[in-house]
Amino acid sequence: MKILLTGFEPFGKQTINPSEQVVGRLAERGIDGVELATAILAVHRTKGPEKLLEAFEKTLPDAVLMLGEAGGYPVPTIERVFVNLLEYPAEWGGGVAVMDERLSPGGPASYFATFPVREACDQIVKAGIPCRMSLSAGTYICNQVGYVIHDYIRRKELRTPAGLIHLPFLSQQAALSAPGAAWPSMELETLTRCVEIALRTVAAKMTRTV
């Protein structure tokens, strides 16, 4: 069972990204029964999706799980829907704002995650880690890569399950983001365990359906 796991480089004024940290820790640790392929994506409207598709074509995985950062989120959040829209303020785009832009002019309005979202969330909660599901991945790069990979899989007529989990800040990020503010955060080991459970969940489900 080969799973492609991706994270993102640090974003904005941050010097670390929990998604990158989790990918690195799991790549080093490994998961029994799972061949893990990894990639770290740029937080960039062209470089990010290009690196994702390049990694997919190179590794030909059985499943894809993407990780992203969501500062301010209280718990890991598994996304259920990716929309055909790119929109973000100038401060996130190197001084250039994007508004009302379609990711794929002729593509569907949205894609539902094909990763076992509910099963993964249930298993994470059973392990004692807070987790929730979401109906909006936003309109920035995380939503973009989620839409792009599902669109690619559809066009290639593949059946590869894919999904994305937004991770909250690490504690050191929360401490430095706004002194005196109560930013929610989690420890790296907890986030790593959360993602490991999600990976094991999809591996187990795919094994059952073979």
C-alpha positions in Angstrom: 0.0 0.0 0.0 1.6 3.2 -1.2 0.3 6.6 0.1 1.5 10.0 -1.0 1.7 12.4 2.0 2.3 16.0 1.3 2.8 19.1 3.5 3.6 22.8 2.9 6.6 25.0 3.4 6.3 27.8 6.1 3.8 30.4 5.2 3.9 34.2 5.7 5.9 35.3 8.7 6.0 31.7 10.1 9.4 29.9 10.2 7.8 26.5 10.5 4.7 24.7 9.2 3.1 21.9 11.2 2.2 20.1 8.0 5.9 20.0 6.9 7.0 18.9 10.4 4.5 16.0 10.5 5.5 14.8 7.1 9.1 14.8 8.1 8.5 12.9 11.3 6.4 10.2 9.6 8.9 9.9 6.8 11.6 9.2 9.4 9.5 7.0 11.6 7.6 5.0 8.9 4.2 3.2 9.3 4.0 -0.6 9.3 2.2 -1.9 6.2 2.4 1.5 4.4 4.9 2.6 1.8 5.1 6.3 2.4 6.0 8.7 -0.4 6.3 12.3 0.6 6.5 15.8 -0.9 6.7 19.3 0.5 4.8 21.9 -1.5 5.3 25.6 -2.0 2.6 27.9 -0.8 2.3 29.3 -4.3 -0.6 29.1 -6.8 1.5 27.5 -9.6 4.4 25.9 -7.9 2.3 24.1 -5.2 -0.1 22.2 -7.6 2.7 21.5 -10.0 4.8 19.8 -7.3 1.8 17.8 -6.2 1.1 16.5 -9.6 4.7 15.8 -10.2 4.9 13.8 -7.0 1.8 11.9 -7.9 3.0 11.0 -11.4 6.4 9.9 -10.1 5.1 7.7 -7.2 1.7 6.5 -8.6 0.3 6.1 -5.1 -2.7 4.1 -4.0 -4.0 7.1 -2.0 -3.2 10.7 -1.4 -3.3 12.6 1.9 -2.4 16.3 1.9 -1.7 18.4 5.0 -2.0 22.1 5.4 -1.7 24.7 8.1 -4.7 26.6 9.5 -3.6 29.0 12.2 -6.5 29.7 14.5 -8.2 26.3 14.0 -8.6 24.6 17.5 -8.2 21.0 16.3 -7.2 19.0 13.2 -9.9 19.5 10.6 -10.6 17.0 7.8 -11.9 18.8 4.7 -14.9 17.3 2.8 -15.3 19.7 -0.1 -13.0 21.5 -2.5 -14.4 24.3 -4.7 -13.5 25.6 -8.2 -12.4 29.0 -6.9 -9.2 30.7 -6.2 -9.4 33.9 -4.1 -7.0 35.5 -1.6 -5.8 38.9 -0.4 -2.7 40.7 -1.7 -0.8 40.0 1.5 -1.0 36.3 0.7 -0.1 36.6 -2.9 3.1 38.6 -2.8 1.3 41.9 -3.2 -1.2 40.7 -5.8 -4.7 39.8 -4.9 -6.8 37.2 -6.7 -10.6 37.4 -6.8 -13.3 35.2 -8.4 -10.8 33.1 -10.4 -11.8 29.6 -11.5 -9.3 26.8 -10.9 -10.6 24.9 -13.9 -12.9 27.0 -16.2 -14.6 23.9 -17.6 -14.4 21.8 -14.4 -17.1 20.9 -11.8 -18.1 23.5 -9.2 -16.7 21.3 -6.5 -15.3 17.9 -5.6 -16.0 15.9 -2.5 -13.0 14.3 -0.8 -12.7 10.6 -1.7 -10.6 9.9 1.4 -12.6 8.1 4.1 -13.3 11.4 6.0 -15.8 10.2 8.6 -14.0 7.0 9.4 -10.7 8.8 9.8 -12.3 11.4 12.0 -14.0 8.8 14.2 -10.8 6.8 14.6 -8.8 9.9 15.6 -11.4 10.9 18.2 -11.5 7.3 19.5 -7.7 7.6 20.1 -8.4 10.6 22.4 -7.4 13.4 19.9 -10.0 16.1 19.1 -10.9 16.2 15.4 -13.6 17.6 13.2 -14.9 17.6 9.7 -15.3 20.7 7.6 -17.4 21.7 4.5 -15.0 24.5 3.4 -11.3 24.2 2.7 -11.3 28.0 1.9 -10.3 29.5 -1.4 -6.5 29.5 -1.0 -3.7 27.0 -1.9 -5.0 24.2 0.3 -8.3 24.2 -1.4 -6.5 24.6 -4.7 -4.4 21.5 -4.4 -7.4 19.5 -3.1 -9.4 20.5 -6.2 -6.5 20.0 -8.6 -5.7 16.5 -7.4 -9.3 15.4 -7.6 -9.7 16.9 -11.0 -6.6 15.2 -12.2 -7.7 11.8 -10.8 -11.1 12.2 -12.5 -9.6 13.2 -15.9 -7.2 10.2 -15.8 -10.1 7.9 -14.8 -8.4 6.7 -11.7 -9.9 5.6 -8.4 -7.2 6.9 -6.1 -8.8 8.2 -2.9 -7.6 11.7 -1.8 -8.1 14.1 1.0 -6.7 17.0 3.0 -6.3 17.7 6.7 -5.8 21.2 8.1 -3.6 21.2 11.1 -3.6 23.9 13.9 -0.5 25.8 14.9 2.2 24.1 16.9 2.6 25.5 20.4 5.8 27.5 19.5 3.9 29.1 16.6 1.0 30.1 18.9 3.4 31.5 21.4 5.1 33.8 18.9 2.2 34.7 16.6 0.6 37.3 18.9 2.2 37.8 22.3 -0.6 37.8 24.9 -3.2 36.3 22.6 -4.7 32.8 23.2 -4.0 31.1 19.8 -5.1 27.4 19.8 -2.3 24.9 19.3 -1.3 21.3 19.5 2.0 19.5 20.1 3.8 17.9 17.2 3.6 14.4 18.6 -0.2 14.7 18.9 -0.6 16.0 15.3 1.7 13.2 14.0 -0.4 10.6 15.8 -3.5 12.1 14.3 -2.2 11.9 10.7 -0.8 8.4 11.3 -4.3 7.2 12.3 -5.8 8.8 9.2 -3.2 7.0 7.0 -3.9 3.7 8.7 -7.6 4.2 8.3 -7.4 4.6 4.5 -4.9 1.7 4.2 -7.2 -0.6 6.2 -10.3 0.4 4.2 -8.6 -0.1 0.9 -7.3 -3.5 2.0 -10.9 -4.5 2.9 -12.2 -3.5 -0.5 -9.5 -5.2 -2.6 
